[in-house]
């Protein structure tokens, strides 16, 4: 058989096989999240029925009692996601993943303080546990590991570890290795209810998760995503409580609600006045629990003195007492770190609502209508806090 005949025969064989297999071999499915060392242990000992509330073994042991509660949202950051399984594991109050007799052998490296919750119909979950201790003789902050399993995603993936804003090891660690914001920021603010610490931690599915299936983005894009940390930056305060300074909004007032109203090159000043009058009333009504900032960042014909005078006159005209009227040279300006907000200067407005520095809602080119005013007020009411039910004491 000559070379041409051999090639023809080979081609016929390939054609025959392709016709009878019906399709080409499937490409291996990519792992959502890029893989995770230890996340697969969520299936070791996983109960058949999982509640939206779990009380860990640590709750009944020595240590600072801690309740972590939150909502899991779909990728839009607003729609609650029911039926999502969250697996958690952590150190004990001495900083070790201490196993207990009777544990599955492969799960022992996660220690005995581990468990599962499944979000309820409203996407909510609660974990009653103790505050973990940091690893002995290391500079890693104390943390609680989390992995998530969605019904429609083939594999589990990890989200940001829960870490605590009052942990002295946190800031040095963040300087070395910034958080990935996987599923949103893992930094929680701890409040005290009698002797029990309480923290809220929401998760946005797919946020900053590599390989996550996404729908195409439509419309104008501006600002960070819901679930991410509102960054620190230093605008020039032209009018309001911190007039004459470059006070960072979240650094000074970050423990409660904040609204930052950004506007750039396409500013409609009639619209601005309507928004500021509404936001000023909300700020007065909610007192110290809400801080409002207007940030003007148009970069065309920028002059600091002119911009300061413009906002001073605006503040006097509207009799502003509570809201801060501020400006930056542009939203790409690195001297005030305004660029970290990722504001599109061509957007007519970008409204960011945050609580405890976490962005809880965002709107782009929102009109100042009575309906939208009610919507913003409703968001503030809805995210102001949660009620926590304590678990029953352990029985001998």
C-alpha positions as CSV (number, residue, x, y, z in Angstrom):
1,X,0.0,0.0,0.0
2,X,1.5,3.4,-1.0
3,X,1.5,6.5,1.2
4,X,-1.5,8.1,-0.6
5,X,-3.6,5.0,0.0
6,X,-2.6,4.9,3.7
7,X,-3.6,8.5,4.1
8,X,-7.0,7.9,2.4
9,X,-7.6,4.9,4.6
10,X,-6.8,6.9,7.7
11,X,-9.2,9.6,6.6
12,X,-12.0,7.1,6.1
13,X,-11.5,5.6,9.5
14,X,-11.6,9.1,11.2
15,X,-14.8,9.9,9.2
16,X,-16.4,6.5,10.2
17,X,-15.6,7.0,13.9
18,X,-16.9,10.6,13.9
19,X,-20.2,9.5,12.3
20,X,-20.7,6.7,14.8
21,X,-19.8,8.6,17.9
22,X,-22.2,11.4,17.1
23,X,-20.0,14.2,18.5
24,X,-16.4,15.1,19.2
25,X,-15.0,14.3,22.7
26,X,-16.3,16.7,25.4
27,X,-13.8,19.1,26.8
28,X,-13.2,18.6,30.5
29,X,-15.3,21.0,32.6
30,X,-13.3,23.8,34.2
31,X,-13.3,23.9,38.0
32,X,-15.3,26.9,39.2
33,X,-13.1,28.9,41.7
34,X,-9.9,27.4,40.6
35,X,-9.8,24.5,43.1
36,X,-9.5,24.5,46.8
37,X,-7.2,22.6,49.2
38,X,-9.6,21.0,51.8
39,X,-12.9,22.2,50.4
40,X,-13.8,18.7,49.4
41,X,-13.9,17.7,53.1
42,X,-17.3,19.5,53.3
43,X,-18.7,16.1,52.2
44,X,-17.0,14.2,55.0
45,X,-19.8,13.6,57.6
46,X,-22.2,16.0,55.9
47,X,-25.7,15.3,57.3
48,X,-28.6,14.5,55.0
49,X,-30.7,17.3,56.4
50,X,-29.0,20.7,56.9
51,X,-30.7,23.6,58.7
52,X,-30.2,27.3,58.1
53,X,-28.9,27.5,61.7
54,X,-26.0,25.4,63.1
55,X,-24.5,25.4,66.6
56,X,-20.9,24.2,66.6
57,X,-19.3,22.0,69.3
58,X,-17.3,25.1,70.2
59,X,-20.3,26.9,71.5
60,X,-20.4,24.7,74.5
61,X,-16.6,24.9,75.2
62,X,-14.3,27.5,76.6
63,X,-14.0,30.6,74.5
64,X,-15.7,33.8,73.4
65,X,-19.2,33.0,72.1
66,X,-19.8,34.3,68.6
67,X,-22.9,34.4,66.3
68,X,-22.2,34.8,62.6
69,X,-25.4,35.6,60.6
70,X,-25.9,36.7,57.1
71,X,-27.6,36.4,53.7
72,X,-26.4,34.7,50.6
73,X,-27.3,36.6,47.4
74,X,-27.3,35.7,43.8
75,X,-24.7,37.3,41.5
76,X,-26.7,40.5,41.3
77,X,-26.0,41.1,45.0
78,X,-29.7,41.8,45.7
79,X,-31.7,38.6,45.1
80,X,-31.6,36.1,48.1
81,X,-30.3,32.7,47.2
82,X,-32.1,29.8,49.0
83,X,-30.7,26.2,49.3
84,X,-27.0,27.2,49.3
85,X,-24.9,24.9,51.5
86,X,-22.1,26.6,53.5
87,X,-19.4,24.5,55.1
88,X,-17.3,26.1,57.9
89,X,-14.3,25.0,59.9
90,X,-12.1,26.8,62.4
91,X,-9.6,26.6,65.2
92,X,-10.5,26.2,68.8
93,X,-9.8,28.8,71.5
94,X,-6.1,27.8,71.6
95,X,-5.5,28.2,67.8
96,X,-5.5,24.5,66.8
97,X,-7.8,22.4,64.6
98,X,-8.2,19.9,67.3
99,X,-9.9,16.6,66.4
100,X,-12.2,14.6,68.6
101,X,-12.7,10.9,69.0
102,X,-15.1,9.4,66.5
103,X,-14.4,11.8,63.7
104,X,-13.9,10.6,60.2
105,X,-10.1,10.2,59.7
106,X,-9.9,12.5,56.7
107,X,-11.9,15.2,58.3
108,X,-9.6,15.4,61.4
109,X,-7.3,18.1,59.8
110,X,-10.3,20.5,59.9
111,X,-10.7,19.9,63.6
112,X,-13.9,19.3,65.5
113,X,-15.3,22.8,65.3
114,X,-16.9,22.4,61.9
115,X,-20.4,22.3,60.5
116,X,-22.9,23.1,57.8
117,X,-25.8,25.5,57.1
118,X,-28.2,25.7,54.2
119,X,-29.7,29.0,53.4
120,X,-33.5,29.3,54.1
121,X,-36.1,30.7,51.7
122,X,-34.8,34.2,52.3
123,X,-31.2,33.3,51.8
124,X,-30.4,33.6,55.5
125,X,-28.1,31.5,57.7
126,X,-26.8,31.6,61.2
127,X,-23.7,30.0,62.8
128,X,-23.4,29.8,66.6
129,X,-19.8,29.1,67.5
130,X,-16.9,30.6,69.4
131,X,-14.4,33.1,68.2
132,X,-11.4,31.2,66.8
133,X,-7.9,31.9,68.1
134,X,-5.0,32.6,65.7
135,X,-2.4,30.0,65.0
136,X,0.2,29.9,67.9
137,X,3.4,31.7,67.1
138,X,2.2,32.9,63.7
139,X,1.1,36.3,62.3
140,X,-2.0,35.0,60.5
141,X,-5.2,36.6,61.8
142,X,-7.8,34.4,63.4
143,X,-10.3,33.2,60.8
144,X,-13.2,30.9,59.9
145,X,-12.9,29.0,56.6
146,X,-15.9,28.9,54.4
147,X,-16.7,26.9,51.3
148,X,-20.0,27.1,49.3
149,X,-21.9,24.5,47.2
150,X,-24.6,25.8,44.8
151,X,-27.1,23.3,43.4
152,X,-26.3,24.3,39.8
153,X,-22.5,24.4,40.1
154,X,-20.7,21.1,39.7
155,X,-18.1,21.7,42.4
156,X,-17.8,23.6,45.7
157,X,-15.6,26.7,45.9
158,X,-14.1,28.8,48.7
159,X,-15.0,32.3,49.6
160,X,-13.1,34.8,51.7
161,X,-12.3,33.6,55.2
162,X,-14.2,35.4,57.9
163,X,-11.7,37.7,59.8
164,X,-12.3,40.3,62.5
165,X,-11.8,44.0,62.2
166,X,-10.6,44.3,65.7
167,X,-7.9,41.7,65.3
168,X,-4.5,43.3,65.8
169,X,-3.0,40.9,63.3
170,X,-5.4,41.9,60.5
171,X,-3.9,45.1,59.1
172,X,-0.3,43.9,58.9
173,X,-1.6,40.7,57.2
174,X,-3.7,42.8,54.6
175,X,-0.6,44.8,53.7
176,X,1.2,41.6,52.9
177,X,-1.7,39.8,51.2
178,X,-4.8,41.8,50.3
179,X,-8.1,40.0,50.5
180,X,-9.5,38.6,47.3
181,X,-13.1,39.6,48.0
182,X,-14.2,36.1,46.9
183,X,-18.0,36.2,47.5
184,X,-17.5,39.6,49.0
185,X,-15.3,40.9,51.8
186,X,-14.7,38.5,54.7
187,X,-13.9,41.3,57.1
188,X,-16.6,41.5,59.8
189,X,-17.4,44.1,62.4
190,X,-18.0,42.6,65.8
191,X,-20.7,44.0,68.1
192,X,-21.4,42.9,71.6
193,X,-24.8,41.7,72.9
194,X,-24.3,41.0,76.6
195,X,-21.4,38.6,76.7
196,X,-21.9,37.3,73.1
197,X,-20.2,38.7,70.1
198,X,-22.3,39.2,66.9
199,X,-21.1,39.6,63.4
200,X,-22.9,39.9,60.0
201,X,-21.4,38.3,57.0
202,X,-23.2,38.3,53.6
203,X,-22.0,36.3,50.6
204,X,-22.5,37.2,46.9
205,X,-22.4,34.1,44.8
206,X,-19.8,34.1,42.0
207,X,-18.3,37.5,43.0
208,X,-14.6,37.5,42.1
209,X,-14.8,33.7,41.7
210,X,-12.6,32.5,38.7
211,X,-14.5,30.5,36.1
212,X,-17.9,31.4,37.4
213,X,-20.6,31.3,34.6
214,X,-21.8,34.8,34.0
215,X,-24.4,36.7,32.0
216,X,-23.1,39.4,29.6
217,X,-23.0,42.9,31.3
218,X,-25.3,45.4,29.7
219,X,-25.6,49.1,30.2
220,X,-23.1,51.6,31.7
221,X,-20.7,50.2,34.3
222,X,-19.6,52.3,37.3
223,X,-18.5,51.6,40.9
224,X,-17.5,48.6,42.8
225,X,-19.7,45.5,43.1
226,X,-22.2,44.9,45.8
227,X,-20.5,42.8,48.5
228,X,-17.1,44.4,48.2
229,X,-15.5,46.7,50.7
230,X,-16.1,50.4,50.3
231,X,-12.5,51.7,50.0
232,X,-10.9,54.5,51.9
233,X,-10.1,57.7,50.0
234,X,-9.7,61.4,50.9
235,X,-11.9,63.9,49.1
236,X,-11.7,67.6,49.8
237,X,-14.5,68.6,52.1
238,X,-16.0,72.0,50.8
239,X,-19.1,72.1,53.0
240,X,-20.5,70.1,55.9
241,X,-19.3,68.7,59.2
242,X,-15.6,68.2,58.1
243,X,-15.3,71.3,56.0
244,X,-11.7,72.2,55.2
245,X,-10.3,68.7,55.7
246,X,-9.7,65.6,53.6
247,X,-11.4,63.3,56.0
248,X,-11.8,59.7,54.7
249,X,-15.6,58.8,54.9
250,X,-15.3,55.2,55.9
251,X,-12.2,55.7,58.1
252,X,-14.1,58.1,60.4
253,X,-17.7,57.0,60.0
254,X,-17.5,53.5,58.7
255,X,-19.3,51.5,61.4
256,X,-22.8,52.3,60.4
257,X,-24.6,53.2,57.1
258,X,-23.1,55.4,54.5
259,X,-24.3,56.8,51.2
260,X,-21.8,58.2,48.7
261,X,-23.3,60.0,45.8
262,X,-20.8,60.3,43.0
263,X,-21.2,62.6,39.9
264,X,-18.7,63.5,37.2
265,X,-18.6,65.1,33.8
266,X,-22.3,64.9,33.0
267,X,-23.6,66.5,36.2
268,X,-27.2,67.7,36.3
269,X,-27.2,70.2,39.1
270,X,-31.0,70.4,39.3
271,X,-31.0,66.7,39.8
272,X,-28.2,67.0,42.4
273,X,-30.2,69.5,44.4
274,X,-33.2,67.1,44.5
275,X,-31.0,64.2,45.7
276,X,-29.2,66.3,48.3
277,X,-32.4,67.6,49.8
278,X,-33.7,64.0,50.2
279,X,-30.4,62.6,51.5
280,X,-30.1,65.5,53.9
281,X,-33.5,64.7,55.4
282,X,-32.5,61.0,55.7
283,X,-29.3,61.9,57.4
284,X,-31.1,64.1,59.9
285,X,-33.7,61.5,60.6
286,X,-31.2,58.6,61.1
287,X,-28.8,60.8,63.1
288,X,-25.4,59.2,63.7
289,X,-26.4,55.9,62.1
290,X,-26.2,57.4,58.6
291,X,-23.5,59.6,56.9
292,X,-24.1,61.0,53.5
293,X,-21.4,62.3,51.1
294,X,-21.6,64.0,47.8
295,X,-18.5,63.6,45.7
296,X,-18.1,65.7,42.6
297,X,-15.3,64.4,40.4
298,X,-15.7,65.9,36.9
299,X,-12.2,66.3,35.5
300,X,-13.0,69.0,32.8
301,X,-11.7,72.5,33.5
302,X,-10.8,71.5,37.1
303,X,-9.8,74.3,39.4
304,X,-9.7,73.6,43.2
305,X,-10.8,77.1,44.3
306,X,-13.7,77.2,41.8
307,X,-14.9,73.8,42.8
308,X,-14.7,74.6,46.5
309,X,-16.7,77.8,46.0
310,X,-19.3,76.0,43.8
311,X,-20.0,73.5,46.6
312,X,-20.0,76.1,49.4
313,X,-22.6,78.1,47.5
314,X,-24.6,74.9,47.0
315,X,-24.5,74.0,50.7
316,X,-25.6,77.4,51.7
317,X,-28.5,77.5,49.2
318,X,-29.8,74.1,50.4
319,X,-29.1,74.8,54.1
320,X,-27.0,71.6,54.4
321,X,-26.1,70.7,58.0
322,X,-25.5,66.9,58.0
323,X,-24.4,65.8,54.5
324,X,-20.8,66.4,53.4
325,X,-20.2,68.2,50.0
326,X,-16.9,67.0,48.7
327,X,-14.8,66.9,45.5
328,X,-11.8,65.2,43.9
329,X,-9.9,66.4,40.9
330,X,-11.0,63.4,39.0
331,X,-12.1,59.8,39.6
332,X,-8.7,58.6,38.3
333,X,-6.9,60.9,40.8
334,X,-4.4,58.8,42.8
335,X,-3.5,61.6,45.3
336,X,-6.9,61.2,47.0
337,X,-7.1,57.5,46.0
338,X,-10.5,58.3,44.4
339,X,-9.6,55.8,41.6
340,X,-10.3,52.9,44.0
341,X,-14.0,53.6,43.8
342,X,-13.9,52.7,40.0
343,X,-16.4,55.5,39.2
344,X,-17.2,56.1,35.5
345,X,-16.9,59.9,35.1
346,X,-19.4,59.7,32.2
347,X,-22.2,58.3,34.4
348,X,-24.7,60.9,35.4
349,X,-24.6,59.6,39.0
350,X,-23.5,56.6,40.9
351,X,-25.0,56.0,44.4
352,X,-23.2,53.6,46.7
353,X,-24.9,52.4,49.9
354,X,-22.6,50.7,52.4
355,X,-22.8,49.4,56.0
356,X,-19.8,48.6,58.1
357,X,-17.8,49.4,55.0
358,X,-19.5,46.6,53.0
359,X,-21.4,47.8,49.8
360,X,-25.0,46.7,50.3
361,X,-26.5,48.3,47.2
362,X,-25.6,50.4,44.2
363,X,-27.5,52.4,41.6
364,X,-26.3,54.1,38.3
365,X,-28.1,57.1,36.7
366,X,-30.9,56.9,39.2
367,X,-33.6,59.7,38.8
368,X,-34.6,61.7,41.9
369,X,-38.2,60.6,42.0
370,X,-40.5,60.0,45.0
371,X,-40.5,56.3,44.1
372,X,-36.7,56.1,44.1
373,X,-36.5,58.1,47.4
374,X,-38.8,55.5,49.0
375,X,-36.6,52.7,47.5
376,X,-33.4,54.1,49.0
377,X,-35.1,54.6,52.4
378,X,-36.3,51.0,52.2
379,X,-32.8,49.7,51.5
380,X,-31.6,51.6,54.6
381,X,-34.4,50.1,56.7
382,X,-33.9,46.6,55.4
383,X,-30.1,46.5,56.1
384,X,-30.0,48.3,59.4
385,X,-29.6,45.1,61.5
386,X,-30.8,41.6,62.3
387,X,-32.4,39.9,65.2
388,X,-30.5,37.0,66.7
389,X,-32.0,34.0,68.5
390,X,-29.7,32.3,71.0
391,X,-29.4,28.5,71.0
392,X,-30.6,26.4,73.9
393,X,-28.1,25.5,76.5
394,X,-26.4,22.1,76.3
395,X,-28.1,19.3,78.2
396,X,-26.1,16.7,80.1
